[in-house]
Amino acid sequence: MLKRNLWTGIYYPDLSKIEDQRTWVVSPPLYSLSECQEWVKTKHKQGENYDYSCSQGCKFVIKFSEESMICRSSAK
């Protein structure tokens, strides 16, 4: 059985708060970069000063009581 490299989309709806992980919108597991890009389009609202990333091999880690996401690779 082939193991698929899943993608994770992260949508940042407000660039002025991009460091605040509580504002991030994280996708469910996605199966391709194009699926991730389409997911972002469903989140974007007119007028938002936003950014996004689509990444593979992501995992959440807790270090010094803070949760972070570490990914193997990213694309747009």
Secondary structure, DSSP 8 states (H G I E B T S, - for coil): ------EEEEEES-GGGTT-GGG-EE---BSSHHHHHHHHHHH--TT---EEEEEES-EEEEETTEEEEE-SEEE-
